[in-house]
Every structure is written in C-alpha cells, then in structure tokens.
C-alpha cells in the first residue's frame, strides 16, 4: 500500500474520531445549559407545593372551620343526631381469612 494512501486514511479516521468527540461534547454542553432552567422550574414547583400545603392546612384548621360554621350561608348545617346516623356493616371478603 502506498504511504500517501495510508496517511490519507489515518487523517480521515482521525478527523472522524475528532468530529464524533466534538459532537458528543456539544451534546453534553447543551444538557449542562438546560440544568439551571430545570432546577429553577423544580424549585418553583416545590415552593408552590409548600404554599398549597400551607393553604390546605390553614383552610382545614378547626378555627377556620368554626368560623365557616358561624357564617349565615352555612347556618342551616347541623350535626346529625345519633338516631339519624345509619351504620352499614362491611362485607366479609370472600376467599380471605
């Protein structure tokens, strides 16, 4: 085989390897650039989740529920008497213990 052909093949192989390496580096850099955006989005979602949990806890607090019970639009609601409560027995699971 001629020496100039061997050198040409080596140069082409090196160029292809270098191109593949640079392409992988570009993909990695692009992923690294998206990480801060995703971190910010996750942080925002977590903060919203914490705020919503706080709102739910505040709404379900006994003090707030008592305030709602005093409002005129909920004035018609009363606790049921024991004789008005129906107890439905649970079915025993078939094939179980």
N, C-alpha and C positions, 0 to 999 in steps of 0.2 A: 504494500500500500504506500502511496506517495506521502511524503512528510507534510506537504501543504494541505492534503485532504485530512490527515489526522489532526492537524492544528485547527482546521475549519470545524471539524466535528467536535473537538474539545471546546472551542469558542461557542458554538451553538448550544452545546449541553450546558456550559456554564451560564450562558445568557438565559436559558430556560429555567435553570435552577434559581438564578437570581430573580427572575421575574416572578416565579412562584413564591419565593420568600418575601418579596416586597408586597405581593398581593395579600399574603397572609398577615403581614404587618399592618397593611391598610385596613383589613377587616377587624383586626384586634383594636386598632386605634379608633375605629368607628364605634365599636362596642364600648370602649372606655369613655367616649364622648357622651354616650347615652346614659351612662350610670348616674351622673348627677341629676339629670332630669327625672329619672325613675325614683331616685332617693327622695327628691322633693315631692313627687306625687305620693309616694308611700307615706311620707311624713304628714302631708296634708290629710290623707285618708285617716291616719291614726288620730290626728288631732280632732277631726270631725267625729270619729267614732267615740272618742273620750267625751266630747261635748254632748253628743247624743245620749250616751250613758248617763251623764250628769242630768240632762233634761228629763230622762225617763225616771231616774231615782227621785228627782225633785217632784215630778208630777205624781208619782205613786206614794209619796210620803204621807203618813197618816194626817199630818197637819193640813196638807193641801186637800186631801180627800174630805176632811171635816169641813173645810171652807167651801168646797163644792156642795156638800150636803146642805149647807145653810143657804145656798143661793135659791132664789124663787123658781128657776126653771127645773130644779131637781127636788123641789119641795114635796112633790107627790110620791117620791120613792120612800118606802119604809122597809124596815127589816121584816122578814116573814115570821109568822108565829110558828112554833114547833109543830102544831097540828096541820099547818099548811105545807110542810115540807114532806115530799114523798121520797122514800128510800127505795131504790131499785137494787135488788140483790144481783151480785155478779154471777155470771155463768161460770161453772167449773170448766176448765179446759179439757177437751176430750183428748185421750191418749197421753195425758200428762200424769203427774204424780197424784 
